[in-house]
Amino acid sequence: GRYSEAEPLYIQALALRRKLLGEEHPDVATSLNNLAGLYDSQGRYSEAEPLYIQALALRRKLLGEEHPSVATSLNNLAALYHSQGRYSEAEPLYIQALALWRKLLGEEHPDVASSLNNLAALYRSQGRYSEAEPLYIQALALRRKLLGEEHPSVATSLNNLAALYYSQGRYSDAEPVYIQALDILEQRLGVDHPNSVSCRENLAYLRDRLPQNPE
């Protein structure tokens, strides 16, 4: 999060790569993507967008349409639009990225699970819960299979699915899923990790909504 220290270094790296390798080189695209990612993290979306677009165009030109780096660029630009609430622009990019990762990496790969999760999150943001749910469930199943039951990414998927149920008012469905997520996070990352704290807060907030059992 030391953005003011990171920015001049990313800019220097980009300038040096352009000077040494020329404008059209994959490493230049990587530098553009990294600087865009920094601006994205800071909410400087109008500065991030043209850099992400340049990186995507360069990767397509140099690496071809079907390359993992192109999928990454599509995903990053989609995430930027998602952050801005530009959902109709984000959706086709997320879908393209998912299709590309499936084609290049096969159905069973962590990047495919992440892509499913991202598209599900977009649908959840739009209130398209019935479309989001099967994608979250697929992502969770894939992460369990590839990473094991106790992986932090599995906890992330559980947390996301619980949050979806919460959004729908399905509190009794959400509670056990949040409990599973919190158990993994506290065991693997510790009770004070930001992800653990966030999940614990989600569970507490949910429990405030649950009907109280009579004593």
Summary of the structure (lengths in Angstrom):
residues: 215
radius of gyration: 19.5
end to end distance: 47.4
largest distance: 73.7
contacts: 682
relative contact order: 0.06
helix: 81%
strand: 0%
